[in-house]
Amino acid sequence: MESFRTLIKGWLGKVLLVLFLTPLALVGIEGYFAGGNSADVAKSVNGQSISTKDLDSATKNYKDQYLSLAKGDESLLNLPLIEQKALDALIARSLLQQQAEKLGISLSDAQLEQMLAQQPTFQQDGKFSQQMYENYLRSMGMTNQGLIASLRQDHALKMISSSLMDYALVSQHDLQQLANLQTEQRTLHLASINLDEYKKGVTASSAEISAYYNAHQNQFKQVASVDLDYVVLSPALLPQANLAVTEADIKQAYDAFVVAQQKDVKREVKHILITADNRSDAAAQKLANEVYATIQAGLPFAQAAAKFSDDTSSKANGGLVEAYAAGVFSADFDAAVTALKNDQISKPVKTQYGYHIITTNVPVANIPSFAAEKARLSAEVATTKRANAFSDAVNSLNELVVGSDSLDAVVQEVKAAKIESANGVTLATQHPYLSDVSVKTKMFNDDVKNGDRNASSSIQLANGDSIWIKVRNYHAAGVKPLAQATAEVKAKVIEDKAYKAAQAKMASLLAEFKSQPAAQVVAKATVQFQDAGTFARSQGLKRPIERAAFSVAAPSKEGMWSTTTARLPNELVLVAVSNVNSTVASTLPPEQLTELSKLYQQFRGQQILEDYTEYLKAQAKIK
């Protein structure tokens, strides 16, 4: 049973984790509104365009997913590869949507409207809000019909993909083989032979080094790295100047606080909407002017809204626009809102929805007194003064560093500062300062790659400190030149010779295990075997040992061992199997077999979907 749990956490479970990046994963309700309006075309699939806007949006979604895995460090991402992955996903999506349309796969209007009503984006207090729905449509520049069409297309895609993935056939024979394979247990005995003894007196000629290098260049690949000097400056290293906080400082901070509090008060916006839905535009404008005149003559705005407004969601509430945000109606509407004083009434403003008569009110802010805020503001002013003093020092030092192209300027001015050096720094290097994203961006930018070796300007670290760097050498990614890799290649040639020598010496011992009982062979062996225990696959064995242990046949009879070798760094491991238990799968409870079947079915379904998409791609015209 433990082997089964390992399966879920092991290789198959890891494979299934990639499903969250499937090309068909919807990205939320905004995904329905993302494309179709851009004139720029990134790709054409059977005449159907994939817009640049769609590609940018999909790339951002993939980038955000990978950023979460990279803990927010964008420098670790391969952005061109991510963009290609996003494009491949959009092509697959387009092909499957087209195929769904050919097959007549679709949902009815009633089904789609019910789905919309259940979307949390359009709900308020657990119920569908017509106002939120209409505001969303306005902000996205879509009509109800356009949204329905987008939903129909996306859910047709979901239906065709589900029909392929959810009904993949899994034979009981395959399932049993998978269960047997993963739950099989083997009892292991290991003997370790250190290669140091076999390396004594072994040499490697120039010809052997060159031949090994040419045959194994993939072993000598390197990622981009730099050698550099750097100096870090923190506020603690600077002399503490007079940073006393005065009463005038606090009063000035309080005045700014009051202004900010007043700006944060949410404006209340009300409108009366006269549409041209059931009347001509001229008639709508005439009526709007008449309503405006009636309000000016004394009719309360709320009564006018209830009587004349065509906005059914706000007329009963005095014309209040719930959750008003700039851009919901138009720039002209927003300009009128901004220009109005409290309780002032605008003349009719025309938008694509009709004519609006607008009024606004900004409630008086409830602002704490000076005395209540004094202690907090005093601390903030002190912090700001220290930050400003540090910023001034950094700016002054920056001019000296850049002007002299030397980090010495910092240590000459700040005696506590120190120049440090680091070699072979890569994007993945973990370092207190050099791992900072801003520093890595500077270390590996195009200027450095093209030969710039000047001292950098100051770089602000995430903790607020500043750093200057000066790259001495840049090592490009790729295969190391032989001259640079010679020592490494020589060590591998010598270790290879030592491994072969040790393997040859152990050959006769391994041969004896094939014909003699294990106890007899072990008793006279010059190496000592340790009982390692009983293991299933993916249960913590080093990968070379696991591969070796599960590659040999089961022992021919009790008391015999099946043996082979595994290679580890500077070590030859003799791997012996004394027992193979293949009956564990038959003892698995039905619920675990059911879960295994579901996992395998999902895996097979994903394979089928990818194969089907590749088939459609092979038949398509993509340009």
Backbone torsions as a table, in degrees:
resi	resn	phi	psi	omega
1	MET	NA	-37.4	176.9
2	GLU	-62.2	-34.8	178.0
3	SER	-63.5	-36.3	179.0
4	PHE	-66.2	-42.6	178.6
5	ARG	-62.3	-36.4	176.6
6	THR	-62.8	-38.8	178.0
7	LEU	-57.7	-45.0	-177.3
8	ILE	-64.0	-36.4	-178.8
9	LYS	-88.5	-13.2	-172.1
10	GLY	-90.4	-139.5	-169.2
11	TRP	-62.2	-42.1	-178.0
12	LEU	-69.5	-40.9	177.2
13	GLY	-59.6	-39.4	179.4
14	LYS	-67.6	-37.6	176.7
15	VAL	-61.4	-42.8	-177.2
16	LEU	-68.8	-22.7	179.4
17	LEU	-63.4	-24.6	-179.5
18	VAL	-71.1	-9.7	-178.2
19	LEU	-63.6	-23.9	-179.3
20	PHE	-69.1	-12.9	176.4
21	LEU	-101.9	16.6	-179.4
22	THR	-58.0	143.5	-180.0
23	PRO	-59.9	-16.7	-174.0
24	LEU	-97.0	-0.6	-177.9
25	ALA	-66.8	126.5	178.5
26	LEU	-76.2	150.3	-173.6
27	VAL	-107.1	27.8	-179.9
28	GLY	97.7	175.0	-174.1
29	ILE	-61.5	-30.0	178.7
30	GLU	-61.6	-25.9	-179.3
31	GLY	-61.1	-24.5	-179.4
32	TYR	-73.6	-18.6	-172.4
33	PHE	-110.6	6.5	-164.9
34	ALA	-72.7	-35.4	-166.4
35	GLY	-124.5	-173.6	172.5
36	GLY	99.4	-13.4	-174.8
37	ASN	-109.6	-3.8	-176.3
38	SER	-84.8	137.6	178.3
39	ALA	-78.8	-20.7	-179.2
40	ASP	-82.9	128.0	-177.3
41	VAL	-109.2	122.6	178.4
42	ALA	-83.1	-36.5	-177.7
43	LYS	-158.5	151.1	176.0
44	SER	-117.9	127.8	-179.1
45	VAL	-119.0	105.3	-175.9
46	ASN	52.3	39.0	178.7
47	GLY	85.9	-6.9	178.4
48	GLN	-94.7	126.4	-173.5
49	SER	-83.9	141.3	166.6
50	ILE	-106.4	114.0	-173.9
51	SER	-75.7	157.0	174.7
52	THR	-60.9	-35.0	178.6
53	LYS	-62.7	-43.1	177.6
54	ASP	-62.1	-43.7	-178.9
55	LEU	-64.0	-43.0	178.7
56	ASP	-61.2	-42.2	-179.5
57	SER	-65.2	-45.0	179.8
58	ALA	-65.4	-40.4	178.3
59	THR	-61.2	-41.8	178.8
60	LYS	-62.9	-40.4	179.5
61	ASN	-62.5	-46.0	177.8
62	TYR	-63.6	-43.0	-179.2
63	LYS	-59.9	-43.2	179.7
64	ASP	-63.7	-38.0	178.6
65	GLN	-63.9	-45.9	-179.2
66	TYR	-70.5	-32.2	177.6
67	LEU	-62.4	-36.3	178.2
68	SER	-64.2	-34.3	177.2
69	LEU	-74.0	-31.7	-179.5
70	ALA	-91.2	12.4	178.6
71	LYS	55.7	39.6	174.1
72	GLY	80.8	3.6	-177.2
73	ASP	-90.3	97.1	-176.0
74	GLU	-65.9	-24.1	-178.2
75	SER	-65.5	-18.7	-179.7
76	LEU	-86.1	-5.9	-175.9
77	LEU	-89.1	144.3	172.5
78	ASN	-95.0	89.9	-171.2
79	LEU	-63.5	-41.4	177.0
80	PRO	-60.1	-38.6	179.2
81	LEU	-66.8	-38.6	178.5
82	ILE	-65.4	-41.9	178.6
83	GLU	-63.4	-39.6	178.3
84	GLN	-65.6	-38.9	178.0
85	LYS	-62.7	-41.7	178.6
86	ALA	-64.4	-41.6	179.1
87	LEU	-64.5	-43.7	177.4
88	ASP	-59.4	-38.8	179.8
89	ALA	-65.7	-41.9	-180.0
90	LEU	-67.9	-37.0	176.9
91	ILE	-63.7	-45.8	178.4
92	ALA	-61.0	-42.1	179.0
93	ARG	-60.9	-45.6	-179.3
94	SER	-63.4	-43.2	-179.6
95	LEU	-62.7	-42.2	-178.9
96	LEU	-71.4	-35.7	175.7
97	GLN	-62.9	-43.5	178.7
98	GLN	-63.1	-41.2	-179.9
99	GLN	-66.8	-37.8	177.7
100	ALA	-62.4	-39.5	178.5
101	GLU	-65.0	-41.6	178.6
102	LYS	-61.6	-35.9	-176.9
103	LEU	-86.0	-2.1	177.8
104	GLY	74.3	25.9	179.6
105	ILE	-83.5	121.4	-175.8
106	SER	-163.4	161.7	172.7
107	LEU	-106.9	154.7	179.5
108	SER	-77.9	164.0	177.0
109	ASP	-59.2	-41.0	-178.6
110	ALA	-62.5	-41.3	179.1
111	GLN	-65.1	-41.2	-178.9
112	LEU	-68.0	-39.7	179.0
113	GLU	-65.4	-36.0	177.0
114	GLN	-65.4	-39.1	177.3
115	MET	-62.7	-41.8	178.9
116	LEU	-61.2	-43.5	-178.3
117	ALA	-62.3	-24.3	-177.4
118	GLN	-93.9	-3.0	-179.1
119	GLN	-72.3	124.8	178.2
120	PRO	-56.3	-29.1	-179.9
121	THR	-59.4	-28.4	-175.7
122	PHE	-109.0	18.0	-177.3
123	GLN	-113.3	146.7	175.2
124	GLN	-133.8	125.2	-176.1
125	ASP	55.7	36.6	176.5
126	GLY	79.9	3.4	-179.3
127	LYS	-124.4	152.8	179.6
128	PHE	-63.6	131.1	179.5
129	SER	-111.3	112.3	178.3
130	GLN	-60.9	-36.5	-179.3
131	GLN	-64.5	-46.1	179.4
132	MET	-63.9	-37.4	178.6
133	TYR	-63.7	-46.8	-178.4
134	GLU	-67.8	-40.4	177.7
135	ASN	-61.4	-39.9	179.9
136	TYR	-65.1	-44.4	178.2
137	LEU	-59.5	-42.6	179.8
138	ARG	-62.6	-46.3	-177.2
139	SER	-64.4	-30.3	179.9
140	MET	-90.4	-5.7	-179.4
141	GLY	67.1	35.4	-178.3
142	MET	-121.0	158.4	173.1
143	THR	-100.4	166.4	177.6
144	ASN	-60.3	-39.8	-179.6
145	GLN	-65.3	-38.8	178.6
146	GLY	-65.4	-38.1	177.9
147	LEU	-66.1	-44.6	178.9
148	ILE	-58.5	-42.1	179.7
149	ALA	-63.8	-41.2	178.9
150	SER	-64.8	-43.0	178.3
151	LEU	-62.1	-42.9	-178.8
152	ARG	-60.7	-42.6	-178.9
153	GLN	-66.1	-44.8	-177.1
154	ASP	-68.9	-35.2	-179.7
155	HIS	-81.2	-22.1	169.6
156	ALA	-65.4	-39.7	176.2
157	LEU	-60.9	-45.7	-179.3
158	LYS	-63.1	-38.2	-178.3
159	MET	-67.8	-42.6	-178.5
160	ILE	-70.0	-37.3	178.7
161	SER	-69.1	-38.3	178.8
162	SER	-66.0	-36.8	-179.7
163	SER	-64.4	-28.8	178.0
164	LEU	-83.5	-41.1	-173.1
165	MET	-82.3	-37.8	-172.1
166	ASP	-81.8	-13.2	-176.2
167	TYR	-122.6	26.0	176.0
168	ALA	-64.2	136.0	-177.6
169	LEU	-80.8	133.0	177.7
170	VAL	-126.2	114.6	-178.7
171	SER	-76.7	148.8	177.5
172	GLN	-63.1	-31.5	178.3
173	HIS	-63.9	-47.9	179.0
174	ASP	-62.4	-42.4	-179.5
175	LEU	-62.2	-42.5	-179.8
176	GLN	-65.8	-40.2	177.7
177	GLN	-61.7	-42.3	179.2
178	LEU	-63.4	-44.1	178.9
179	ALA	-63.6	-44.1	179.0
180	ASN	-61.3	-44.4	-177.4
181	LEU	-61.3	-45.7	-173.6
182	GLN	-80.2	-28.1	-176.3
183	THR	-96.2	-8.6	179.7
184	GLU	-56.7	134.8	-178.3
185	GLN	-114.6	137.5	-179.9
186	ARG	-128.2	134.4	177.7
187	THR	-91.0	122.7	-170.5
188	LEU	-114.5	149.3	173.9
189	HIS	-133.3	129.1	-172.5
190	LEU	-123.9	142.7	173.4
191	ALA	-128.7	130.8	-176.5
192	SER	-106.7	134.9	178.8
193	ILE	-123.4	111.7	177.6
194	ASN	-71.3	137.3	-174.0
195	LEU	-86.7	-3.0	-176.9
196	ASP	-57.8	-41.4	-179.7
197	GLU	-62.4	-35.0	-177.2
198	TYR	-80.1	-11.7	179.8
199	LYS	-87.4	-15.5	-177.3
200	LYS	-61.6	126.6	179.2
201	GLY	79.1	-3.0	-179.7
202	VAL	-82.2	134.7	178.6
203	THR	-124.1	169.8	177.3
204	ALA	-134.9	120.6	-179.3
205	SER	-78.4	164.4	177.8
206	SER	-58.8	-38.2	-179.8
207	ALA	-66.7	-41.2	179.6
208	GLU	-66.3	-39.5	178.6
209	ILE	-63.8	-45.7	-179.8
210	SER	-63.7	-42.0	-179.0
211	ALA	-65.9	-42.9	180.0
212	TYR	-64.1	-43.1	180.0
213	TYR	-60.3	-45.8	-178.0
214	ASN	-66.7	-30.4	-178.1
215	ALA	-86.4	-16.9	-174.4
216	HIS	-132.8	42.1	-175.5
217	GLN	-62.3	-27.5	179.4
218	ASN	-63.0	-21.4	178.5
219	GLN	-76.2	-12.0	-173.9
220	PHE	-117.9	29.6	175.0
221	LYS	-76.0	150.2	177.2
222	GLN	-135.8	146.3	172.5
223	VAL	-83.7	164.0	179.3
224	ALA	-61.5	139.2	179.2
225	SER	-146.9	162.8	178.5
226	VAL	-134.1	152.2	166.8
227	ASP	-107.6	133.0	-173.8
228	LEU	-152.9	164.7	169.3
229	ASP	-112.5	152.4	179.7
230	TYR	-153.0	157.7	175.4
231	VAL	-139.8	134.1	-177.1
232	VAL	-109.7	138.2	177.0
233	LEU	-122.4	125.6	175.5
234	SER	-119.0	157.6	179.9
235	PRO	-56.4	-31.0	-177.6
236	ALA	-65.3	-21.2	-178.7
237	LEU	-82.8	-11.3	-176.5
238	LEU	-92.6	147.6	172.7
239	PRO	-61.1	140.7	-178.4
240	GLN	-82.9	112.0	178.8
241	ALA	-80.2	175.5	177.7
242	ASN	-74.3	106.9	-176.6
243	LEU	-119.3	36.4	-177.6
244	ALA	-63.2	142.3	178.9
245	VAL	-95.9	123.8	-178.9
246	THR	-96.1	166.1	177.0
247	GLU	-62.3	-37.1	178.8
248	ALA	-63.9	-37.5	177.6
249	ASP	-60.4	-45.1	-177.7
250	ILE	-67.8	-39.5	179.1
251	LYS	-63.0	-40.5	177.9
252	GLN	-64.2	-40.5	178.2
253	ALA	-65.4	-36.9	179.4
254	TYR	-67.1	-40.1	178.3
255	ASP	-60.8	-41.2	177.8
256	ALA	-66.8	-37.1	177.5
257	PHE	-62.0	-43.1	179.5
258	VAL	-61.5	-45.2	179.7
259	VAL	-61.3	-41.9	-179.5
260	ALA	-66.1	-40.7	178.7
261	GLN	-62.3	-40.0	-179.8
262	GLN	-67.4	-35.6	179.0
263	LYS	-68.8	-29.1	-176.0
264	ASP	-79.4	-10.8	179.5
265	VAL	-67.5	128.1	-175.7
266	LYS	-74.3	128.2	179.1
267	ARG	-72.9	136.1	176.0
268	GLU	-95.0	122.2	-175.5
269	VAL	-116.5	130.7	175.6
270	LYS	-124.9	150.2	176.7
271	HIS	-148.6	159.1	169.9
272	ILE	-117.0	121.9	-175.8
273	LEU	-106.1	125.0	173.7
274	ILE	-113.0	110.9	-175.7
275	THR	-94.7	167.0	174.5
276	ALA	-104.5	21.8	-177.5
277	ASP	-64.9	-42.6	-177.3
278	ASN	-117.3	18.1	179.4
279	ARG	-151.9	166.3	178.3
280	SER	-74.2	163.3	179.2
281	ASP	-62.4	-39.6	179.7
282	ALA	-63.6	-40.1	179.7
283	ALA	-67.6	-38.3	178.1
284	ALA	-64.0	-42.8	179.0
285	GLN	-64.9	-41.4	179.7
286	LYS	-62.2	-45.3	-179.7
287	LEU	-65.0	-40.5	179.5
288	ALA	-61.1	-41.8	178.4
289	ASN	-65.2	-36.2	179.1
290	GLU	-67.9	-41.7	178.3
291	VAL	-63.7	-41.6	178.4
292	TYR	-59.8	-44.0	179.8
293	ALA	-64.2	-37.0	179.9
294	THR	-65.7	-39.2	177.9
295	ILE	-66.6	-41.6	178.6
296	GLN	-63.2	-27.8	179.5
297	ALA	-80.4	-7.1	174.9
298	GLY	128.7	-7.7	178.6
299	LEU	-70.1	125.2	179.5
300	PRO	-57.9	143.6	-176.7
301	PHE	-57.7	-41.6	-177.5
302	ALA	-63.2	-39.8	178.8
303	GLN	-68.1	-38.5	178.6
304	ALA	-64.8	-39.0	178.3
305	ALA	-62.9	-47.3	-179.2
306	ALA	-61.3	-33.2	-175.4
307	LYS	-86.7	-38.3	-168.6
308	PHE	-113.9	-24.8	-170.3
309	SER	-66.6	139.1	175.3
310	ASP	-92.3	1.0	176.5
311	ASP	-86.7	96.8	-173.8
312	THR	-64.8	-23.2	-176.7
313	SER	-82.9	-14.4	-177.1
314	SER	-123.0	-16.3	-172.5
315	LYS	-64.1	-32.7	-178.7
316	ALA	-79.9	-5.9	-178.3
317	ASN	-117.4	35.2	177.8
318	GLY	72.1	13.7	-179.0
319	GLY	86.0	9.4	-176.5
320	LEU	-64.5	126.6	175.9
321	VAL	-88.9	104.8	-178.6
322	GLU	-66.3	139.4	176.1
323	ALA	51.2	45.8	178.9
324	TYR	-61.9	136.4	175.0
325	ALA	-142.6	145.6	178.7
326	ALA	-56.6	137.5	178.6
327	GLY	97.7	-9.9	-178.8
328	VAL	-66.7	-41.0	-177.9
329	PHE	-104.8	-67.7	178.5
330	SER	-170.9	170.4	177.9
331	ALA	-65.9	-36.9	178.9
332	ASP	-64.2	-40.8	177.9
333	PHE	-61.8	-46.9	-179.0
334	ASP	-64.1	-36.9	179.2
335	ALA	-65.0	-39.4	178.6
336	ALA	-65.4	-41.5	178.7
337	VAL	-60.4	-44.3	-177.6
338	THR	-66.9	-36.2	-175.2
339	ALA	-77.6	-23.7	-174.6
340	LEU	-73.3	141.4	170.1
341	LYS	-88.1	169.7	-179.0
342	ASN	-54.0	128.3	175.4
343	ASP	66.2	7.1	175.0
344	GLN	-75.9	145.0	-178.2
345	ILE	-106.1	130.8	179.1
346	SER	-84.5	154.8	166.7
347	LYS	-69.6	162.4	-178.0
348	PRO	-54.4	131.5	178.3
349	VAL	-112.8	127.0	-177.2
350	LYS	-89.9	134.3	170.7
351	THR	-133.1	-176.4	179.5
352	GLN	-67.0	-14.1	-177.9
353	TYR	-95.5	-12.7	-179.7
354	GLY	140.9	-149.1	-178.8
355	TYR	-111.6	129.5	-176.8
356	HIS	-112.8	133.5	167.0
357	ILE	-105.4	123.3	-166.8
358	ILE	-120.1	143.6	168.9
359	THR	-138.0	151.1	-179.0
360	THR	-135.1	162.4	176.5
361	ASN	-151.8	131.4	176.1
362	VAL	-109.6	110.2	-179.0
363	PRO	-60.3	152.7	177.9
364	VAL	-70.4	130.1	-178.4
365	ALA	-73.3	142.2	176.1
366	ASN	-91.3	92.7	-171.1
367	ILE	-99.9	128.3	177.8
368	PRO	-61.0	154.7	-178.5
369	SER	-72.4	164.0	177.8
370	PHE	-58.8	-41.9	-178.6
371	ALA	-63.2	-37.6	-178.6
372	ALA	-69.6	-28.8	-175.9
373	GLU	-99.6	-6.6	-169.8
374	LYS	-58.9	-48.0	-176.7
375	ALA	-62.8	-45.3	-180.0
376	ARG	-62.9	-45.0	-177.8
377	LEU	-67.2	-33.9	178.3
378	SER	-62.4	-42.5	178.4
379	ALA	-65.8	-39.9	179.7
380	GLU	-65.2	-41.7	179.7
381	VAL	-63.8	-40.8	178.6
382	ALA	-62.3	-42.6	178.3
383	THR	-62.5	-42.7	-179.8
384	THR	-63.9	-40.5	179.9
385	LYS	-64.3	-41.6	178.1
386	ARG	-64.1	-40.9	179.4
387	ALA	-64.5	-40.3	-179.8
388	ASN	-66.9	-38.9	178.8
389	ALA	-64.5	-41.2	178.7
390	PHE	-65.7	-42.5	179.4
391	SER	-61.4	-41.2	178.8
392	ASP	-63.2	-41.1	179.2
393	ALA	-64.3	-43.2	179.4
394	VAL	-62.1	-43.7	-179.6
395	ASN	-61.9	-41.6	179.6
396	SER	-64.8	-45.4	178.7
397	LEU	-66.3	-34.2	-178.3
398	ASN	-60.2	-41.7	178.9
399	GLU	-62.1	-39.0	-179.8
400	LEU	-68.3	-42.5	-178.4
401	VAL	-64.7	-49.2	-177.2
402	VAL	-66.8	-39.6	-178.6
403	GLY	-66.5	-36.6	-177.4
404	SER	-97.0	-8.5	-174.9
405	ASP	51.4	46.1	-177.3
406	SER	-151.2	139.5	176.0
407	LEU	-77.9	-11.8	-179.5
408	ASP	-59.5	-27.7	-177.8
409	ALA	-59.1	-33.6	-179.1
410	VAL	-70.2	-48.5	-176.6
411	VAL	-71.3	-23.8	176.1
412	GLN	-71.7	-34.6	-179.1
413	GLU	-87.2	-33.9	-178.8
414	VAL	-119.1	101.1	-172.5
415	LYS	-62.8	-27.0	-177.5
416	ALA	-80.2	-13.2	-180.0
417	ALA	-77.0	155.7	-176.1
418	LYS	-144.2	135.8	176.7
419	ILE	-81.6	128.0	178.4
420	GLU	-114.9	161.2	178.2
421	SER	-126.7	150.9	176.2
422	ALA	-147.8	138.8	-179.7
423	ASN	-119.7	149.8	175.7
424	GLY	65.8	33.7	-179.7
425	VAL	-78.2	127.2	178.2
426	THR	-114.6	175.7	177.6
427	LEU	-63.1	-26.3	-177.6
428	ALA	-93.2	-2.7	-178.8
429	THR	-61.7	132.1	174.9
430	GLN	-92.4	119.0	-175.2
431	HIS	-151.6	143.5	-177.7
432	PRO	-55.8	-33.2	-178.0
433	TYR	-116.7	-41.6	-172.4
434	LEU	-75.6	-10.3	175.6
435	SER	-83.0	-10.0	179.3
436	ASP	-60.1	135.1	-175.5
437	VAL	-57.9	-41.4	-178.7
438	SER	-64.2	-36.3	178.9
439	VAL	-70.4	-43.6	179.8
440	LYS	-63.3	-36.8	177.5
441	THR	-60.2	-40.2	179.5
442	LYS	-72.2	-39.8	-177.7
443	MET	-64.9	-32.8	-172.5
444	PHE	-117.7	26.7	178.6
445	ASN	-78.7	172.3	-175.3
446	ASP	-63.0	-33.1	-179.7
447	ASP	-62.4	-44.3	178.6
448	VAL	-64.1	-43.3	179.4
449	LYS	-60.4	-31.5	-177.3
450	ASN	-92.4	8.1	172.1
451	GLY	113.2	-0.2	179.8
452	ASP	-67.1	122.1	179.0
453	ARG	-123.6	24.3	179.7
454	ASN	-78.7	155.0	174.1
455	ALA	-65.2	138.7	-178.4
456	SER	-76.5	162.7	165.8
457	SER	-75.7	173.1	-175.3
458	SER	-64.9	143.0	178.0
459	ILE	-120.4	124.7	179.9
460	GLN	-81.3	127.1	178.0
461	LEU	-83.3	164.3	-177.2
462	ALA	-61.0	-28.1	-178.7
463	ASN	-88.3	3.7	178.3
464	GLY	98.7	-17.1	176.4
465	ASP	-68.9	168.1	177.0
466	SER	-120.8	149.2	-179.5
467	ILE	-136.7	143.6	170.5
468	TRP	-116.1	140.6	178.7
469	ILE	-128.7	156.6	175.2
470	LYS	-141.5	109.1	-178.7
471	VAL	-76.0	128.9	177.2
472	ARG	-93.0	-42.8	-178.2
473	ASN	-140.0	144.8	173.8
474	TYR	-120.8	125.7	179.5
475	HIS	-109.7	113.1	-175.5
476	ALA	-69.9	154.2	176.0
477	ALA	-67.8	150.0	178.8
478	GLY	138.8	-165.9	178.7
479	VAL	-80.6	130.8	178.0
480	LYS	-61.9	139.3	172.3
481	PRO	-60.7	149.7	-178.9
482	LEU	-56.4	-38.9	-178.9
483	ALA	-60.2	-36.7	-179.6
484	GLN	-79.1	-28.4	-174.4
485	ALA	-99.5	2.7	-171.9
486	THR	-54.6	-47.3	-177.7
487	ALA	-63.0	-40.4	179.9
488	GLU	-67.0	-41.9	179.7
489	VAL	-65.3	-42.7	-179.9
490	LYS	-59.4	-43.2	179.4
491	ALA	-61.9	-38.1	-179.7
492	LYS	-70.4	-38.6	178.4
493	VAL	-62.8	-44.7	-179.8
494	ILE	-65.6	-42.1	179.0
495	GLU	-65.8	-37.1	178.1
496	ASP	-61.9	-44.1	178.5
497	LYS	-63.8	-41.9	-179.7
498	ALA	-64.4	-40.5	179.8
499	TYR	-63.4	-44.3	-179.7
500	LYS	-65.2	-37.0	178.9
501	ALA	-66.5	-42.7	178.7
502	ALA	-66.0	-39.2	179.8
503	GLN	-64.5	-40.9	178.8
504	ALA	-65.0	-39.4	-179.7
505	LYS	-66.3	-31.7	-178.0
506	MET	-87.6	-6.3	-175.1
507	ALA	-59.2	-42.8	-178.1
508	SER	-66.7	-35.5	178.4
509	LEU	-65.3	-45.1	179.7
510	LEU	-63.7	-34.9	178.6
511	ALA	-64.6	-36.8	-179.7
512	GLU	-64.2	-33.3	179.5
513	PHE	-63.3	-23.2	-178.3
514	LYS	-74.6	-23.7	-174.3
515	SER	-121.6	-11.7	-175.9
516	GLN	-123.0	152.8	175.6
517	PRO	-58.1	145.8	-175.9
518	ALA	-60.4	-41.5	-177.4
519	ALA	-59.6	-37.6	-179.3
520	GLN	-68.4	-41.6	-179.0
521	VAL	-69.5	-43.4	-177.7
522	VAL	-64.1	-35.4	-177.0
523	ALA	-61.7	-33.1	-177.5
524	LYS	-106.7	2.5	-177.7
525	ALA	-72.8	150.2	178.5
526	THR	-87.7	-6.5	177.3
527	VAL	-111.2	156.5	-176.4
528	GLN	-109.1	123.9	177.2
529	PHE	-89.6	139.2	175.0
530	GLN	-109.7	138.3	175.8
531	ASP	-73.2	111.1	-175.8
532	ALA	-83.6	-27.2	-178.3
533	GLY	117.3	-172.8	-179.4
534	THR	-107.9	131.7	-173.7
535	PHE	-133.2	148.6	163.3
536	ALA	-105.5	175.9	178.7
537	ARG	-64.4	150.4	176.9
538	SER	58.8	41.0	179.0
539	GLN	-120.2	33.7	170.9
540	GLY	99.9	-3.4	176.5
541	LEU	-71.2	148.3	172.3
542	LYS	-61.8	141.9	-170.7
543	ARG	-55.3	-45.5	179.6
544	PRO	-61.5	-37.6	179.8
545	ILE	-69.8	-41.1	178.3
546	GLU	-61.6	-45.4	179.3
547	ARG	-59.0	-44.5	-179.1
548	ALA	-65.7	-45.1	-175.7
549	ALA	-62.8	-36.8	-176.7
550	PHE	-97.2	9.7	177.7
551	SER	-98.2	-20.7	-177.0
552	VAL	-87.2	155.5	177.3
553	ALA	-70.9	159.1	176.3
554	ALA	-63.8	150.6	178.0
555	PRO	-54.9	144.4	-175.7
556	SER	-67.7	-29.4	178.1
557	LYS	-161.0	168.6	-177.8
558	GLU	-61.9	138.6	-179.5
559	GLY	92.8	-12.2	177.9
560	MET	-97.5	152.7	175.0
561	TRP	-118.0	142.2	168.5
562	SER	-95.1	130.1	-172.0
563	THR	-129.1	155.3	174.0
564	THR	-160.2	-172.6	179.4
565	THR	-124.5	156.6	173.6
566	ALA	-133.4	147.9	-177.5
567	ARG	-110.6	126.6	173.3
568	LEU	-121.0	166.1	178.2
569	PRO	-55.3	120.9	178.9
570	ASN	57.1	31.3	-176.0
571	GLU	-154.6	135.1	169.4
572	LEU	-106.8	126.4	-179.0
573	VAL	-112.3	124.6	172.0
574	LEU	-85.1	123.8	-176.1
575	VAL	-112.8	121.6	-179.8
576	ALA	-121.9	137.5	177.7
577	VAL	-113.3	119.7	-178.2
578	SER	-100.6	-19.8	-177.7
579	ASN	-154.8	141.8	176.9
580	VAL	-125.3	120.8	179.1
581	ASN	-107.6	107.7	-178.0
582	SER	-105.2	14.6	-174.6
583	THR	-100.5	-1.6	-175.0
584	VAL	-61.6	-39.4	-176.8
585	ALA	-59.1	-33.5	-177.5
586	SER	-70.7	-14.2	-179.1
587	THR	-99.8	0.0	-179.5
588	LEU	-65.9	136.3	176.2
589	PRO	-62.2	153.2	-179.1
590	PRO	-56.1	-37.5	-177.0
591	GLU	-67.1	-31.9	177.7
592	GLN	-73.7	-37.7	174.9
593	LEU	-64.1	-36.5	178.2
594	THR	-64.6	-42.7	179.6
595	GLU	-66.1	-39.6	177.0
596	LEU	-62.5	-40.9	179.1
597	SER	-61.8	-40.6	179.3
598	LYS	-65.0	-44.0	179.4
599	LEU	-61.6	-44.9	-179.5
600	TYR	-66.5	-37.5	178.5
601	GLN	-64.5	-40.7	177.6
602	GLN	-63.7	-41.8	179.5
603	PHE	-62.5	-46.3	178.9
604	ARG	-64.8	-40.1	179.1
605	GLY	-61.2	-40.7	177.5
606	GLN	-63.6	-41.0	178.3
607	GLN	-62.2	-44.0	-179.3
608	ILE	-63.4	-43.9	178.8
609	LEU	-60.4	-44.9	179.4
610	GLU	-64.6	-40.5	178.4
611	ASP	-64.1	-41.7	-179.6
612	TYR	-65.1	-41.0	178.6
613	THR	-64.5	-40.4	177.8
614	GLU	-64.2	-36.9	176.8
615	TYR	-62.9	-46.7	179.0
616	LEU	-62.1	-37.9	-179.8
617	LYS	-64.9	-37.9	-179.9
618	ALA	-66.4	-27.7	-179.1
619	GLN	-91.4	-9.4	-170.5
620	ALA	-89.9	162.4	172.0
621	LYS	-103.7	105.3	-176.6
622	ILE	-117.9	124.0	-179.1
623	LYS	-150.0	NA	NA
